[in-house]
């Protein structure tokens, strides 16, 4: 393979490029490790973002689907009735609900008297 003859400008450029030496490359280990960690973190982040996007699309898609009509039993609609018997007993007069209601209606006069035993004075000499 023969080269074409160079003009003087190309020859001058060739000589200038031959005199230039490449600079020595310096690699910063800390910066390289930081960049690698950031790149691996970005990969994991993208994976989680993708999974969350798919889950969101599935949730929205399932919400937008029309609901299936209810299946009715053959022969018409069957109805059932349930009767609940609720018996209530009257509350005792000392219950909190009764006492609060009496206080609302009559104030302190509405409270019933407490059922306390009779009090008698005890003298220490009586026990001997």
Order of alpha helices (4+ residues) and beta strands (2+ residues): alpha-alpha-alpha
